[in-house]
């Protein structure tokens, strides 16, 4: 094990949970970011403004981090641009096909014991681990 | 207006949670997924923290008539497992392991101004667009349920 940050990760996780809880209890919305992002790209009447506001908040939180916790944006790994492009393409396509990502399925869905979300979460962790295994232990992290 | 403000503040808190927990750093995500290397369990604690809080909130929501600022809670989603769900999650996972970013951290990290993040987010938008195109073709070919790519609501 290296670089394990249990306290910071738990605190961050609680903040994520509080944010998603506020969206549910105040507005009756699911804080699923892939769905929110896709919703802003393909706007539907009356259901777009809150998504745009949430994404603006995410970006603003990023600006705060940039000022007060710049280490949060230290990649720690190097990947060529083409790999990030491929990764983004797979994430965009896959989250739409599977109706959710780490937030919608992994946090909101798993919390209410949704079978679909538990299966989705187990699946994306498995293929993510397989991908990392191939990169780190078959290709020797040489991308 | 209240709704927009709460959405904005929730988004900000979400981003701070991602940043504090280290999830805006690809190495923390890749380190978690590297079960056969120097495994970093941090991501599991992020999930546990978020899930425990949201579990309580979800239980509360079951006892409320409506959300504080809106008319109704989301309708309980479908429960059937289908190929679309599994294939989609599998493709997403591959991209997640490849770049170390999922949608939330990527949009948060856009604020850093790092070029690879911008590339990732643009490609993510392209992936969403591509899915929309494929879904249209699939729906046209077979308008009945059970198509692999046709859109359906979830979560």
Interface residues (C-beta under 8 A of the other chain):
Chain A: X1 X2 X3 X4 X5 X6 X8 X9 X10 X11 X12 X13 X14 X15 X16 X17 X18 X19 X20 X21 X22 X23 X24 X25 X26 X27 X28 X29 X30 X31 X32 X33 X34 X35 X37 X38 X41 X42 X49 X50 X51 X53 X54 X55 X56 X57 X58 X59 X60 X61 X62 X63 X64 X65 X66 X69 X72 X73 X74 X75 X76 X77 X79 X81 X83 X84 X85 X86 X87 X88 X89 X90 X91 X92 X93 X94 X95 X96 X97 X98 X99 X100 X101 X102 X103 X104 X105 X106 X107 X108 X109 X110 X111 X112 X114 X115 X116 X117 X119 X120 X121 X123 X124 X125 X126 X127 X128 X129 X130 X131 X132 X133 X135 X136 X137
Chain B: X3 X4 X5 X6 X7 X8 X9 X10 X11 X12 X13 X14 X15 X16 X17 X18 X19 X20 X21 X22 X23 X24 X25 X26 X27 X28 X29 X30 X31 X33 X34 X35 X36 X37 X38 X39 X40 X41 X42 X43 X45 X46 X47 X48 X49 X50 X51 X52 X53 X54 X55 X56 X57 X58 X60 X61 X64 X66 X67 X68 X69 X70 X71 X72 X73 X74 X77 X78 X79 X80 X81 X84 X85 X86 X87 X88 X89 X90 X91 X92 X93 X94 X95 X96 X97 X98 X99 X100 X101 X102 X103 X104 X106 X107 X108 X109 X110 X111 X112 X113 X114 X115 X116 X117 X119 X120 X121 X122 X123 X124 X125 X126 X127 X128 X129 X130 X131 X132 X135 X148 X149 X151 X152 X153 X154 X155
